[in-house]
Amino acid sequence: MATVLLKNATKIYEGGNVAVKDVNVQINDKEFVVLVGPSGCGKSTVLRMIAGLEEITSGEIYIDGKIVNNVPPKDRDIAMVFQNYALYPHMSVFENIAFGLHLRKYDKKEIKQRVEEAASILNLQDYLHRKPRQLSGGQRQRVAVGRAIVRKPKVFLFDEPLSNLDAKLRVQMRTEISRLHKDLEATMIYVTHDQVEAMTMGDKIVILKDGEVQQVGAPLEMYGNPINRFVAGFIGSPAMNFLNGKLIHSDKTYFMIDKLNAGLTLEEVQIKKLKEYIDKEIIVGIRPEDILISDEKSSAEDIVVRVEVVEPMGNETLLYFTLQNNQMIARGNPNKQYRAASDYSLHINKYKIHFFDKESGTTI
């Protein structure tokens, strides 16, 4: 397997449209890295630049220590799995998996051995003689993965491979691809817009927005220490809640919430970080699990809110309410019965809140 390194990788299309700008990322040997972000953020373009399917405008891409900017895709020793399975309908599963090996003139004995090994890893042994139309969506995706495995490439590239599957199959295939990564000890780069896939699958996550890398790190690092408001709001399901307010200092320091006669008394450690923002407007972020909804006030700082929608999920209950004209979400006790269109007391765990600069959005 191999290390992949991008140095100031940039892609500019005709007309000056900047799709990817100055991407600097290192994917280590045997690492599973997920490129994630909203539609149009440039994640698939980055993947296609690594594959050689998009010509790089400036910067450098290295695979296994060698610069590959001008190396054709077929000579980069990578294998790519697309959102579209791209299977040949007239060929059997065996023939689809073996197709690339036939093109490379491998002998029949080695082709048979490699296909059977891949089929064993992917539990496709009983389907090798079937046509793609006789398979389920998950089985077709495994065939597409098998076609990549038999190549034994240095790097595997996955471009939103699960987006065509239903919810249950996506969960199953997430597990299978993660297991495959461990079994093959392969370098894998995976593109998705689904932050749940990113959190559950990646050793490392690269978050992009408007063609630029926002943050690179481990999933829990992203969740606990987002670098800016965009990352904070993108990682986590349900998403982080945000409130506008102003820092006020009198006998104590408070975060006074705009449009509400309410505030939070801050702790000394928080005040040290925020001392330059006294008498300035800032934004706080609160994750749904750090909001307690109850029948009675537990402190003078609690806020009365009207719960508009209740979603019992079994393992949790999601409660929707409005503050500052923003839709907000709290995680409720799954064993408690909540009533929609009813008033409850909202308590914010101030030890878990995040602070953001209102102008730049960066974490304070």
N, C-alpha and C positions, 0 to 999 in steps of 0.2 A: 504494500500500500504506500501512500505518499502524503506529503505535506502540500497544501495549496496556499499560495501567498498572493494577495492582491495589493499592489502598491499604487496609490493614487489612480485607480482604475476609473476611467471616465468614458461615457458614451454620449455623443451628441449627434442627433439626427439632422437631416437636411432642414433648413429653416431655423437652425439654432435651438431646436428643442433639446434641452439637457435631460436625458433619461436617468443617467447615473453620474454622480459627481464625486471625484476624489475618494473612492472607497478604499479603505485600508483595513484588511482583515487577514488574519492567519488562521488556517484550518490545520490543526496538527494531525500527524499520522494516527489513524484508527479512531479519529474523533467524529462524533455525530453533531453536525452544526446545522441549525435551522435558520433560514432567512425568512423573516416574517414582517408583515406590514400591510396596510390597506391596499386596495386595488390601485394600480398606477404608481406605486412607490418605487418601482425599479428592481424588485427582487428577482423576477423571472429574467430580466435583462442581464443581471449579474450572473445568473446561472448559465445563460446562453453565451455570455462572454467567456466564461470558464470553459464551456464546451467547444468554443470556436464557431458557434452558429451565429454570433454577432461579432462583427469586427470592432476591436477596441479603438477608440478615438485617441486616447492618450493614457499614459500609465503603463504598468507592467503586470503580467500574470505569470506566476511560476508554478509548475507542477513537478514535484520531486526535485526541487532545486534548479530546474531548467526553465528559462523563459520560453513561453509558448505563444507569444503574441502573433507570430506569423506561421505557426505550425497548423496544418489542416486538422479538422476535427478527427479524422480517422487515425491520425498519428499521435493523438494526445493520450491514448490509453485510458479513456474514460468510457463509462456506459451511462446512458440517460434513460430514465423512465418518465414518460409524459403523462399528462392528464388524460389524453386520449390513448387508449390501449394500443392502437395502431397494429392490430393483429391481422394477418392475412386470412380472410374468411374461408378460402378454399383449401387451406393447409391444416393439418392436424396440430394438436398441441406440441407434439414432438417436433414436427417440421418448423413450427413457429419459433420454438426455443432454439433450434439448431441452425436457423437461417443464417445468422451472422457468421457462424463457424464454417458453413459451406462456402460463403463468399470469401473467407480467408483461407480456403483450400486445406482445412484440417482433414486428416484421414478419418474414414468412417468409424474405426474402432474408438478413437479418442472422442469423436463427436458423441457417440453412443454413451460413452463413460461419463462425459461432462453433463449431458442432458439428464441422465439417470441420477447423477449426484444432485443436480439442481432440483429435479422433481422430488427427490427424497427430502431435501431441506424444506420444500414448499408444500409437501403433502399432495403432490400432483401425480403420483405413480399410477393411480387408477384412471387418469384422464388423458394419458398421452396419445391415445388413438382417436379422441373426440375432436370435433370441429369447435371453433370458438362459439358458434351459435348455440351449442349444447351445454355451455357453461354459464354459471351465475356471474354477476359483476365482480364479486370478490375473487372468483377463480380466474377470470380473465386478467384481473390485475396481477395475480400471482404468476400467470404465464408471462406477462410483460416483464415482471421482476426476474423471472427465470431466464429470460432472454439476455438480461444484463449480467446475471450471475455467471453464466457459462463462459462469458468473455474473460472472467478473472481480471478485471481492469484495476488500475491503481486507484481510481476514484469513481464512486457511484453518485450520480446526480438525479434527484427526484424533483419534478416540477408539478406540484399540486396533484399527486397521484391518486388521492382519495376523494377528490371533490365530486366525482360522479357517483359515489356510493351512498347508500342510505345510512342513517345515523348508526344503526347497530353494526353494519359492516365496516364503517369507518373506525369504530372503536376496536373491532377485531383486527383489522389490518394495521392499525397503529401498533398494536401489541406484536403482530407478526413481524413488522419491519424492524421494531426495536430488538426483538429476539434475533432476527437475521443479522443485525449489526453486531451483536455480541458473538454470534456463532462464527461469522466471517472475519471478525476483527478488522473491519473495513473502514476506510475513510468515506464518509457519506455527507453530502450536502443536500439539504431538503428545503424546498420552498413551499410555503403555505401562507394563507391569509388568516388561518384559524389559530388564535393564540393558545387555545387549549392543546392543539397538536404540538405547538412549539414548546409549551411548558412540560408536557408529559414525555416528549420524545428526545429533546435535544440535550446533549452535554453542554452545549453553548448556544446562545441565541444571539442573532444579529438583527436588530430592529432598524428598519428603514422607513424614511418618510421623505417624499418628494425627491427621491434619488440619492439621499444622503443618509449615512449611518448615524443613528441617534445614540445607540448604546450597544456594547458587546459584553456579554457576561453569562454566568450560569443562571438558570431559570429562577431560583429562589433569590438570587442577588437582585435580579431585575424586579421581582415582586416586592422585596423589602426595601430596596434602595434605588428607586428609579431616578434617572439623571435629570428628567424634566417632566413637565405636565403631560406631554404627549405619551411618553413611555408609561407613566403612572396610569393614565386612562386607558391605554391599549392592553396592558398586561393585567390579567385578573378577570374572572367571570363570576358574578356580574362585575361591571366596571366600577372603578373608584368614583365616589361622589365628590363634587367640588363646591365650595362656598366662598363667596367674595366677602371681604371684611377689611377692617383697619386695626392696626396695633395701637392701643391706647396705654399710656403709662401715667398712673397716679400714685396711690400708695402701693399698688400692685400693677403688673402688666397683664393686659387683657387682649384677647382677639375678639373684637366686637363685630358680630355678624351683620352685614348690611341688611336693611329693611326689616330687621327683627330687633325687638328689645331684649336681646340675649347676647351673651358673650362667654368666653372660656378663660378662666384664670390659668396662666401658663406657669410651668415649673422653671426653676432656676436654670437648668441645663438647656431648656428651650429658649429662654430669654437671652442667654449668651450668644446663641446662633443668630438671633433676630434683632440684636441691639441696633444695627444700622437701619432697621426698618421701622423704628418707633415713629408713630404719627404718619405712617405710609400705608397705602392699600396693598394687601397681599391676597393670596388665594390659599386656602387649606384644602387638602384632600383627605377624605375619610373612606376607608374600605367598608363595604356593607357589613362585614362581620364585626367591625369596631363600633357599630351603632346598636344600642340596646333599646328595644321598644317594650314598654311595660304599661300596666294599668295606672300606676301611681308614680309620682316624682321620687327619685332617689337622691336628688341634690337640687340646690337652688338654681343651678345652671341648666337644668333640664328644660326642654322646649316641648310645648304641646303641639302635636301635629295631627292631621286627619289622614288616616290610612285609607287610600282610595281603592287599591287592588290588593288582594291576598292570593298568593300562589303557593299552595301546599305541594311540595315536591317529594314528600316521604322522608328523606334524610334531612331536609331543611324546609323552611317556609320563607318565601321572599315577600317582602312588604314594600309597596310602592306609595310614595307620598310626594308632596311638592313643597319646596322651599326656594325662595328667591326666583320663582317662576321656573325652577329647574326640577325635572323629574329625578327623584332620588330613590335609592333602594337600600333596604336593611335586611339582614338575615335574622329571622325570628326563631324562636324555640319551636322545633317541629312537633313537640308534644303539647303545645298550647293552641287553643282555638282562638283565632283572631277574627274580627268582624270588619268587613269592608264598610267604608263610609262612617267610621267611628274614630273618636279622638283617643290618642294614646300619648304617653310621655316618652320623649326621645332623649336618651343619654349618650353623649359622645365620649368615647375613651380617648381623652386628650393625650395620653402617653403614646398613642399609635398614629396620631395625625401627621400628615406631611405638609410642608410649607413650600410655596412656590412664588417666585417673583412674578408680579402681575404683568409686567411688560414683556420680559423675555421668556417666561414660562420655565426657567431653570429652577432646580431644587435649591432651596436655601439651606 
